[in-house]
Amino acid sequence: MPQRTNPTRLKIRRPDDWHVHLRDGALLDMVVQHSARQFGRVLVMPNLVPPIRSAAEALAYRERILRALAPEARLQPMMTLYLTDETEPRDIIDAKMTGVIPAAKLYPAGATTNSQFGVTHLRRLYGVLETMQEHGLVLCVHGEVVDDAIDIFDREKVFIDQVLKPLTQDFPALRIVFEHITTRDAVEFVESAPDNVAATITPHHLLYDRNHMLVGGLRPHLYCLPILKRSNHREALIKAATSGNPRFFLGSDSAPHPRHKKESACGCAGIYSAHAAIEFYAEVFEQENALDKLEGFASEFGARFYGLPLNQDYIVLEKTSWKIPAALHFDEHVVVPLKADEYVAWKLGDEI
């Protein structure tokens, strides 16, 4: 094994989070502060109830986010549209004209939290996708098929074969982000795809596999969609994230869910990581002796894929062990965060 030469203090360009759930109301008012603490930009998912389906709704939601931020915060919310069977090409043009909606989100109907409004048949949206390709709007994809006959651990792979490969053939210039990938199959697909296809990787899919969720008793706070996979898939994700390949970049998929909804007979899917997202990534990169690759993954590759300038300020991470609270209290909501009541090896410093 090569000797580790990782530093105890790391200065990197301020990162961006290209996949985050901020919710609305009381939860929004509090969770957005965690993202603002570390990120320059966040790409905000549109799966509210009702979802964000138009440019006007996205701009109104963005204003609520900005009002919730502390006065000194510099976070830039970038918005997304929620694609439905009724989305029209005009909606894409309106979104593009705002300058703050760089993407639209494809949820297969029924695939995950608040996806009941999603797309039932992709070919119904081919006119919309053609407009996205023409105007440069990115298609963000939740990559799972919705079919009870297909094992939940295979749904990402089947989506690649049945949906994503034909999609890239039919729209060869459409920029696509395969979000929160979870399998070796997804890594290999992105690596072999043209440069207009990229992927985000979450901290929880780098830190955990399905054994962590299931062995010794069900751990509902590790239940997410796409679901955690075998350890060999996690190893492929780690290798991709730390490789320096610019088509893999940071997207936390942080999603706050109240504890009572996670610890229930029908526990909801989602993991909250915004309280320490960059620290989680640093821990993984250090374990792979790849801290020199963290800045590209976290701060550069995503911005370049979206055609945006790099952030001009920096953050400092220090090799300092600290304990994550057992629970986070957001007004009347109690959220159990990722690695609750456990120690993390890195801590975001005060210096920028």
Number of C-alpha atoms within 10 A of each C-alpha: 3 5 6 11 10 16 11 10 14 19 15 17 21 21 28 30 30 27 24 22 23 27 22 17 11 13 20 18 20 18 24 25 18 15 26 21 17 24 25 23 21 24 23 25 25 25 25 17 12 9 20 22 23 20 22 14 14 24 19 13 20 19 12 15 21 18 11 19 20 14 8 7 14 14 21 17 21 21 25 29 28 25 27 24 16 13 18 16 16 12 18 25 18 14 24 18 12 14 10 18 24 23 27 25 22 19 26 23 19 17 20 20 16 16 20 17 20 22 22 16 12 14 12 14 19 15 13 21 24 16 19 24 18 12 14 19 23 23 24 26 19 22 27 25 22 18 11 8 7 11 10 16 17 14 20 24 20 18 17 19 13 12 15 20 13 12 18 17 10 13 15 14 17 23 23 25 28 23 27 25 27 29 25 19 17 23 22 12 20 20 17 10 14 14 14 16 23 25 27 24 26 26 27 25 26 23 19 17 21 17 15 15 19 14 9 8 9 12 14 20 23 25 19 20 20 23 19 25 20 15 18 12 21 23 18 18 24 20 17 23 30 23 17 18 16 18 23 30 33 29 25 28 30 25 22 25 22 18 19 14 14 21 13 10 8 9 16 21 20 23 26 25 25 30 21 22 25 25 22 23 25 26 19 19 22 20 12 15 16 18 20 16 17 26 19 24 27 26 24 22 23 27 20 13 20 16 11 11 9 17 16 8 11 16 18 17 20 18 19 14 12 13 12 17 16 13 14 17 13 16 10 9 14 16 24 22 25 24 20 15 14 12 13 18 15 23 20 21 16 10 9 13
